[in-house]
Amino acid sequence: MTAQQVQPGLFVRGFTPPLQLAHFKLIAFDMDSTLINIECVDEIADVVGRKVEVAEITEAAMRGEIADYKDSLRRRVALLAGVPEAALQKVYEERLQINPGVETFVAACRAAGLKTLLVSGGFTYFSERIRRRLQLDFARANTLGVAHGRLTGTLFDRPWGDIVDGAEKRRVLLEVCELMGISTEQAIAVGDGANDLPMMKAAGLSIAYRPKPAVLEQAMLSITSGGMDRALELLRP
């Protein structure tokens, strides 16, 4: 089904706006390039002069050109070995910004009664700070290995595994829906890259923010210009 442009920079597929935001009970957000303006792994790599190499892998993974997201992330993280842990704070303070309209949109979702979930293939160092900053209810991300004040180039094993990939994003969305006692039709998923598609396809409404082409072709609502709060032009309280 071809997306229809209903306003400049706003495309819809498979529904007729407006929708009632309060019909939904949960919204799940990707973090890097969705809630925030950067890909954190690329900016950490910049500290050791490896940004170009890492960013090329990141971009290919987000476009869906690398099928194995876990392998792509392990390759990128391995290139971070030896980076001082203090570089993470530098990236957070000097390079990371909340994307335009995100705070307004998240506040509208909370006001409408939705629970908020951050589920990211990025890193807990940043996701926990963003969770607190935006007052999100839940978060899941990957944990960078650290020893003697430097990154080890590995990821820390968690009870659920070591990497949040597309399949894990979908699984977390389904699990939270079940714990809340709601159907997936009452969930919204917001992302920009190919690894967000599994959770976006599982949700009742998928929102693409400044998406890669593969995501633009499949999302129900795509925002290609302006801030994330533009979704509120088509979603009523």
C-alpha positions as CSV (number, residue, x, y, z in Angstrom):
1,M,0.0,0.0,0.0
2,T,1.4,3.4,-1.0
3,A,1.8,6.0,1.6
4,Q,-0.4,9.2,1.2
5,Q,1.0,12.6,2.0
6,V,-1.7,14.3,4.0
7,Q,0.4,17.4,4.9
8,P,3.9,18.5,3.9
9,G,6.3,16.0,5.6
10,L,3.5,13.8,7.0
11,F,2.6,10.5,5.3
12,V,0.0,7.9,6.3
13,R,-0.6,4.3,5.3
14,G,-3.4,2.0,6.2
15,F,-5.5,4.4,8.3
16,T,-7.6,7.6,8.0
17,P,-6.6,10.3,10.4
18,P,-7.2,11.5,13.0
19,L,-6.8,8.7,15.5
20,Q,-7.5,9.0,19.2
21,L,-4.3,8.9,21.2
22,A,-6.2,7.8,24.3
23,H,-7.2,4.6,22.4
24,F,-3.6,3.4,23.0
25,K,-2.1,2.3,26.3
26,L,1.6,1.9,25.5
27,I,4.1,3.7,23.3
28,A,7.6,2.2,22.7
29,F,10.4,4.4,21.4
30,D,13.7,3.7,19.8
31,M,16.5,6.0,21.1
32,D,19.3,6.8,18.7
33,S,18.2,9.1,15.9
34,T,14.6,8.9,17.2
35,L,14.5,10.3,20.7
36,I,17.9,11.8,20.4
37,N,19.9,13.4,17.5
38,I,22.9,11.1,17.4
39,E,24.0,7.5,17.0
40,C,25.9,7.1,20.3
41,V,28.2,4.4,19.1
42,D,29.4,6.6,16.2
43,E,30.1,9.5,18.5
44,I,32.0,7.3,21.0
45,A,34.1,6.0,18.1
46,D,35.0,9.6,17.1
47,V,37.0,9.8,20.4
48,V,39.5,7.3,18.9
49,G,39.3,8.5,15.4
50,R,37.2,5.6,14.2
51,K,33.9,7.4,13.5
52,V,33.9,7.0,9.7
53,E,34.5,3.2,10.0
54,V,31.9,2.7,12.7
55,A,29.3,5.1,11.1
56,E,29.5,3.2,7.8
57,I,28.5,0.0,9.6
58,T,25.8,1.8,11.5
59,E,24.3,3.4,8.4
60,A,24.3,0.1,6.6
61,A,22.6,-1.6,9.5
62,M,19.9,1.1,9.8
63,R,19.2,0.8,6.1
64,G,18.7,-2.9,6.5
65,E,21.7,-3.8,4.3
66,I,23.3,-5.8,7.1
67,A,20.9,-8.7,8.0
68,D,22.7,-9.6,11.3
69,Y,22.3,-6.6,13.6
70,K,24.0,-8.4,16.5
71,D,27.1,-9.0,14.4
72,S,27.1,-5.4,13.2
73,L,26.9,-4.1,16.7
74,R,29.6,-6.4,18.0
75,R,31.9,-5.3,15.2
76,R,31.3,-1.6,16.1
77,V,31.7,-2.1,19.8
78,A,35.0,-4.0,19.3
79,L,36.4,-0.9,17.7
80,L,35.7,1.0,20.9
81,A,38.1,-1.0,23.0
82,G,40.4,1.2,25.0
83,V,38.1,4.3,24.9
84,P,38.1,6.0,28.3
85,E,34.8,5.6,30.2
86,A,34.9,9.4,30.7
87,A,34.3,9.8,27.0
88,L,30.7,8.6,27.5
89,Q,29.9,11.6,29.7
90,K,31.6,13.9,27.1
91,V,29.4,12.6,24.4
92,Y,26.3,13.0,26.6
93,E,27.1,16.5,27.6
94,E,28.5,17.9,24.4
95,R,26.9,16.0,21.5
96,L,23.6,14.5,22.6
97,Q,20.4,16.5,22.2
98,I,16.7,15.5,22.5
99,N,15.2,15.7,19.0
100,P,12.7,18.5,18.2
101,G,9.2,17.9,19.5
102,V,10.1,14.8,21.5
103,E,9.4,16.3,24.9
104,T,6.0,17.7,23.8
105,F,5.0,14.4,22.2
106,V,6.0,12.3,25.2
107,A,4.2,14.7,27.6
108,A,1.1,14.4,25.4
109,C,1.3,10.6,25.5
110,R,1.6,10.6,29.3
111,A,-1.3,13.0,29.6
112,A,-3.4,10.6,27.5
113,G,-2.6,7.8,29.9
114,L,-0.1,5.9,27.9
115,K,2.8,4.0,29.5
116,T,6.2,4.8,27.9
117,L,8.9,2.4,26.9
118,L,12.4,3.0,25.6
119,V,13.8,0.0,23.8
120,S,17.2,0.6,22.2
121,G,20.0,-1.1,20.4
122,G,22.2,1.6,22.0
123,F,23.7,1.7,25.5
124,T,22.3,1.9,29.0
125,Y,24.7,4.7,29.9
126,F,22.6,6.9,27.6
127,S,19.2,5.2,27.8
128,E,18.9,5.5,31.6
129,R,19.7,9.2,31.4
130,I,17.2,9.7,28.7
131,R,14.6,7.6,30.6
132,R,15.0,9.9,33.6
133,R,15.1,13.1,31.6
134,L,11.9,12.3,29.7
135,Q,10.2,10.5,32.7
136,L,9.7,7.3,30.8
137,D,8.3,4.3,32.6
138,F,10.5,1.5,31.3
139,A,13.8,1.1,29.4
140,R,15.9,-1.7,27.9
141,A,19.3,-1.3,26.1
142,N,22.7,-2.8,25.9
143,T,25.5,-2.4,28.5
144,L,29.0,-1.7,27.5
145,G,31.8,-3.7,29.1
146,V,34.2,-1.5,31.2
147,A,37.4,-2.5,33.0
148,H,39.9,-0.2,34.7
149,G,38.1,2.9,33.5
150,R,38.2,1.9,29.8
151,L,35.8,0.2,27.4
152,T,36.6,-3.4,26.8
153,G,35.1,-3.6,23.3
154,T,32.5,-6.1,24.5
155,L,28.9,-6.0,25.8
156,F,27.9,-7.2,29.2
157,D,25.7,-10.3,29.4
158,R,22.3,-9.8,30.9
159,P,19.7,-12.4,31.9
160,W,17.9,-11.8,28.6
161,G,21.0,-11.8,26.5
162,D,23.7,-9.3,25.5
163,I,22.2,-7.4,22.6
164,V,18.9,-5.7,21.9
165,D,18.3,-6.3,18.2
166,G,15.1,-6.1,16.2
167,A,13.8,-9.4,17.5
168,E,14.4,-8.4,21.1
169,K,12.7,-5.0,20.6
170,R,9.6,-6.9,19.3
171,R,9.8,-9.4,22.2
172,V,10.0,-6.6,24.8
173,L,7.0,-4.8,23.3
174,L,5.0,-8.0,23.3
175,E,6.0,-8.8,26.9
176,V,5.1,-5.4,28.2
177,C,1.7,-5.5,26.5
178,E,1.1,-8.9,28.1
179,L,2.1,-7.6,31.6
180,M,-0.1,-4.6,31.1
181,G,-3.0,-6.8,30.0
182,I,-3.5,-5.0,26.7
183,S,-3.5,-6.1,23.1
184,T,-0.7,-5.2,20.7
185,E,-3.4,-3.1,18.8
186,Q,-3.2,-0.8,21.8
187,A,0.5,-0.2,21.4
188,I,2.4,2.4,19.3
189,A,6.0,1.8,18.2
190,V,8.3,4.7,17.1
191,G,11.5,4.3,15.2
192,D,13.7,5.2,12.3
193,G,15.8,2.2,11.3
194,A,15.5,-1.3,9.9
195,N,16.0,-2.9,13.4
196,D,12.9,-1.1,14.6
197,L,10.6,-2.7,12.0
198,P,9.9,-5.9,14.0
199,M,8.4,-4.0,16.9
200,M,6.7,-1.5,14.5
201,K,5.0,-4.3,12.6
202,A,3.8,-5.8,15.9
203,A,2.2,-2.6,17.2
204,G,-1.3,-1.3,16.4
205,L,0.3,2.0,15.1
206,S,3.8,2.5,13.8
207,I,5.4,5.9,13.6
208,A,8.5,6.6,11.7
209,Y,10.5,9.7,12.6
210,R,13.0,10.9,9.9
211,P,13.1,7.3,8.7
212,K,15.4,5.3,6.5
213,P,13.8,4.4,3.2
214,A,13.0,0.8,4.2
215,V,11.0,2.2,7.2
216,L,9.3,5.0,5.3
217,E,8.0,2.3,2.9
218,Q,6.3,0.4,5.7
219,A,5.3,2.7,8.6
220,M,1.7,3.7,9.1
221,L,2.6,7.3,10.0
222,S,5.9,8.9,8.8
223,I,7.3,12.3,9.8
224,T,9.9,13.4,7.3
225,S,10.2,17.0,8.3
226,G,9.6,19.0,11.5
227,G,9.6,17.6,15.1
228,M,8.1,14.5,16.5
229,D,5.2,16.5,17.9
230,R,3.9,16.7,14.4
231,A,2.3,13.3,15.1
232,L,-0.1,15.2,17.3
233,E,-1.5,16.8,14.1
234,L,-3.0,13.4,13.3
235,L,-3.4,11.9,16.8
236,R,-6.0,13.6,19.0
237,P,-5.9,13.4,22.9
